[in-house]
């Protein structure tokens, strides 16, 4: 996650807290009516028009955050964050990762997406930087590396829509992680969300192996 995305998330949380305080009676009613924590977060997000991240922060508020002094501090922080960046999570909703899923790559089902990626970048999918070979050969090599536990390729999904890839290649005792997002889905925060969600996936496939993150599309 970039510093800019961290700042955007912090601003989204701060804005959600301030909005929740202004509408505290409605927020409390929504929480009381919720069946469980998950339902409460969803209800708060819908009520306030905020991200799940912001709703989680609202639900986790401590009572000392209700004081006027804390509210003034939140407002000052929000003003400072607003001067630092010009977009919100509402404008890059995918960066929260609320609706993004990752699943293992399938050479048959995902050849179309990999073809778009290869045509755009013109390099092999293994991170070597070598010119791309025949698409069928590239897919076969990828499948062999995954089977040999030398690589993990994941497809990023929002609902049924495939938005990009996360490539993890085991090289010299490190996992070389690269993100590629389809051109039609860029500038919405999918890269940030995919990177965040891939950390636990990579740790599960390669326990104890350090990750090295490359620039998106590299």
C-alpha positions in Angstrom: 0.0 0.0 0.0 1.4 3.4 -0.9 1.6 6.4 1.5 -1.1 8.1 -0.5 -3.5 5.2 -0.1 -2.7 5.1 3.7 -3.5 8.8 3.9 -6.7 8.3 2.0 -7.8 5.5 4.3 -7.0 7.6 7.3 -9.1 10.4 5.9 -11.9 8.1 5.2 -11.9 6.8 8.8 -11.7 10.3 10.3 -14.5 11.5 8.1 -16.7 8.5 9.1 -16.1 9.2 12.8 -17.1 12.8 12.5 -20.2 11.9 10.4 -21.1 9.3 13.0 -20.9 11.8 15.8 -23.1 14.2 14.0 -25.7 11.4 13.4 -25.0 9.5 16.7 -28.6 8.8 17.5 -29.2 7.2 14.1 -25.9 5.2 14.4 -26.9 3.9 17.8 -30.3 2.8 16.6 -28.6 1.0 13.6 -26.2 -0.8 16.0 -29.0 -1.8 18.4 -31.1 -3.2 15.6 -28.2 -5.2 14.1 -28.1 -9.0 14.7 -24.3 -9.2 15.0 -21.1 -7.2 14.4 -21.1 -7.9 10.6 -24.6 -6.7 10.3 -23.8 -3.6 12.4 -20.9 -2.7 10.2 -23.0 -3.1 7.0 -25.8 -1.0 8.6 -23.4 1.8 9.6 -21.8 1.9 6.1 -25.2 2.1 4.4 -26.5 4.7 6.8 -23.5 7.0 6.6 -22.6 6.3 3.0 -19.0 5.3 4.1 -16.7 2.4 3.3 -16.6 -0.7 5.4 -13.3 0.4 6.8 -14.9 3.6 8.1 -17.9 1.7 9.5 -15.5 -0.6 11.3 -13.8 2.4 12.9 -17.2 3.8 14.0 -18.2 0.6 15.6 -14.9 0.4 17.4 -15.1 3.9 18.8 -14.3 4.3 22.5 -16.5 6.5 24.7 -13.7 9.1 25.2 -13.9 9.8 21.5 -17.3 11.4 22.0 -16.0 14.4 23.9 -15.8 17.8 22.3 -12.1 17.9 22.6 -11.7 14.6 20.6 -14.1 15.9 18.0 -12.1 19.0 17.6 -8.9 16.9 17.1 -10.7 14.7 14.5 -11.8 17.8 12.6 -8.3 19.2 12.7 -6.9 15.9 11.4 -9.5 15.8 8.7 -8.7 19.3 7.6 -5.0 18.4 7.4 -5.7 15.2 5.5 -7.9 17.1 3.1 -5.0 19.4 2.3 -2.7 16.4 1.6 -4.7 14.5 -1.0 -7.4 15.3 -3.5 -9.4 12.0 -3.6 -11.3 9.9 -1.2 -12.0 6.2 -0.8 -15.4 7.0 -2.3 -13.6 8.0 -5.5 -11.4 4.9 -5.3 -13.8 2.5 -3.7 -11.9 -0.7 -4.7 -8.9 0.2 -2.5 -10.8 -0.7 0.6 -10.9 -4.3 -0.6 -14.5 -4.7 0.6 -15.6 -6.5 -2.6 -12.3 -7.9 -3.9 -11.6 -11.6 -3.9 -8.5 -13.7 -5.0 -8.7 -17.2 -6.4 -6.0 -19.5 -8.0 -5.2 -18.9 -11.6 -6.6 -21.4 -14.2 -4.7 -21.7 -17.4 -8.0 -22.5 -19.2 -10.4 -20.1 -17.6 -8.0 -17.1 -17.4 -6.0 -17.4 -20.7 -8.0 -14.4 -22.0 -7.0 -12.2 -19.2 -3.4 -13.3 -19.3 -3.4 -12.7 -23.0 -4.4 -9.0 -22.5 -1.6 -8.7 -19.9 1.0 -10.2 -22.2 0.0 -8.1 -25.2 0.2 -5.0 -23.1 3.6 -5.7 -21.4 5.2 -7.9 -24.0 7.2 -9.8 -21.4 7.1 -13.3 -19.9 4.9 -13.8 -16.9 7.6 -15.2 -14.6 9.0 -11.8 -13.7 12.3 -12.4 -15.6 11.8 -9.5 -17.9 12.4 -11.7 -20.9 10.3 -11.2 -24.0 7.0 -13.1 -23.9 6.9 -16.4 -25.7 3.9 -18.2 -27.2 0.9 -17.8 -25.0 0.3 -21.5 -24.7 3.9 -22.1 -23.7 3.7 -19.3 -21.1 0.6 -20.8 -19.6 2.2 -24.3 -19.5 5.3 -23.0 -17.8 3.2 -21.1 -15.2 1.2 -24.3 -14.5 4.4 -26.3 -14.0 5.9 -23.7 -11.7 2.7 -23.6 -9.6 2.6 -27.4 -9.4 6.3 -27.4 -8.3 5.5 -24.8 -5.6 7.8 -22.3 -7.2 5.0 -19.8 -8.0 1.5 -18.7 -7.1 -0.7 -16.9 -9.5 -3.9 -15.4 -8.3 -6.8 -13.8 -10.2 -8.3 -10.7 -8.6 -12.1 -10.6 -8.8 -14.9 -8.2 -8.0 -17.9 -10.3 -8.2 -17.8 -12.3 -11.5 -15.5 -9.7 -13.1 -11.8 -10.5 -13.4 -9.9 -7.2 -12.8 -6.3 -8.4 -12.7 -3.5 -10.7 -11.4 -1.2 -11.1 -8.5 1.9 -13.0 -9.4 4.2 -14.5 -6.7 7.4 -16.1 -7.9 9.9 -17.8 -5.5 13.3 -16.5 -6.4 16.5 -16.7 -4.4 14.7 -17.3 -1.1 12.2 -14.4 -1.6 8.7 -14.1 -3.1 8.8 -11.6 -6.0 5.2 -10.2 -5.9 3.9 -8.3 -8.9 0.4 -6.8 -9.5 -1.2 -6.3 -12.9 -4.6 -4.6 -13.2 -6.6 -4.7 -16.5 -6.5 -1.3 -18.2 -10.3 -1.0 -17.9 -10.2 -1.2 -14.1 -7.3 1.0 -13.2 -7.3 4.1 -11.0 -10.0 2.6 -8.7 -7.7 1.1 -6.1 -7.8 -2.5 -7.2 -4.0 -2.7 -7.1 -3.9 -1.6 -3.5 -6.7 -4.0 -2.5 -5.1 -7.0 -4.4 -1.7 -6.4 -2.8 -3.2 -6.2 0.7 -5.2 -9.4 0.3 -2.4 -11.2 -1.4 -0.1 -11.0 1.7 -2.0 -13.6 3.6 -2.3 -15.8 0.5 1.5 -15.7 -0.1 2.2 -16.3 3.6 0.0 -19.4 3.4 1.7 -20.8 0.2 5.2 -19.8 1.3 5.3 -19.6 5.1 8.2 -17.7 6.5 9.5 -16.5 3.1 10.0 -12.7 2.8 8.0 -10.8 0.2 9.5 -8.3 -2.3 6.8 -6.2 -4.0 7.4 -4.9 -7.4 5.7 -1.9 -9.1 2.2 -2.7 -10.6 2.5 -4.1 -14.1 6.3 -4.7 -13.7 
